[in-house]
Amino acid sequence: MTVNAPPDNQASPPVQSNDLKVRLSPQLRDAISEAATARGMTASAWVRQAAMTCAVLEGVMFPDVRTDGKRRYARIEGGAIVDVAYLPDMPESA
């Protein structure tokens, strides 16, 4: 145990931050850099977009996307998005 470390029962409170540090293999780091460059993005923007996409697909994040006060809805058939509409209220179920 280091001298400056607090005892286990007096753990430091977590620090709130928007940063997330991730260790990547050199091959994955290079692949992300290449993918980002191909899209004209920075590597960090590409990773943010990829993380958001995965969170939505995993069902742990539900983005509330609005344009001019309208919410975006998608019609999905056979696992594919076939139509996107911007509506002021929630559409009625079909």
N, C-alpha and C positions, 0 to 999 in steps of 0.2 A: 504494500500500500504506500502510495506517495504521501509525503508530508502535507501537501496542499490540497489533496483530494478530500471532499466532504465524506463523512461516514455514510454508509448505505441508507440509514434511516433519515438522512438529511440531504437527499439528492437535490441537485440544483434544478430549478424549474426549467422546463423546455423553453428554448429561445424561438420566437416566432420569426420565420424568414420565408421569403419566396424562393430561396435557393435550394436546389436539390443536387447533391453531388453524386455522380454515378461513375463507377469504374467500368471501362469498356476495353475489350480486346483491341489490339491495333487494327485487326482486320475489320471489326465492326465500326471503329472510329473512322477508318478510311472510307468504308461503304457509305456511312452517313454523310460524310463530307462530299463525296461524289454525287449522292442523291440530291443533296441540298444545292449544290452547284448547278446540277442539271435543271432544277426548278427555279434557279435564280434567287435562292434563299440563303440565309446564314445557316450553319449547322445547328445552332441553338433554336432557331425558329422552326427548322425541320423537326427536331426532336420534340418541341412543344406541340406541334401539330400532330405528330405521330402518337404522342402520349394522350392527347385529347381524343383522337380517333379511337384508340384502344379503350380508353375509359368509357366512351359512349357505347362501343360495341360490347364491352363487358357488362354494361348496365349499371355502372357505379356513378355515372354522371349523365345528367339530362340537361343539355344546354337549352336555355331559354332565348331563342333567337328571335329578335324583333326587327322589323324594318318599317319605319314610319308609323309606329304604333300598332303594327300588325304582326301576328305570330306566323312563323313558317311551319307548314304542315307538308308531309310527304305521303303519297299513296304508294304502297308497296305491294307488288304482286309477284309471287314466285321468288321471293327473296331479293328482288331488285326494285329500286326506286323508279317508278314509271311516270310520276307527276309531282310537281312541287307547286304549292299555292301559298299566297300570303293573305290571311283572312283576319278580320278584326276579332272574331269570336271563335270559340272551339267549334269545329264542324260537327254535325250530328253523325252518329255512326251509321254505316250503310247496312 
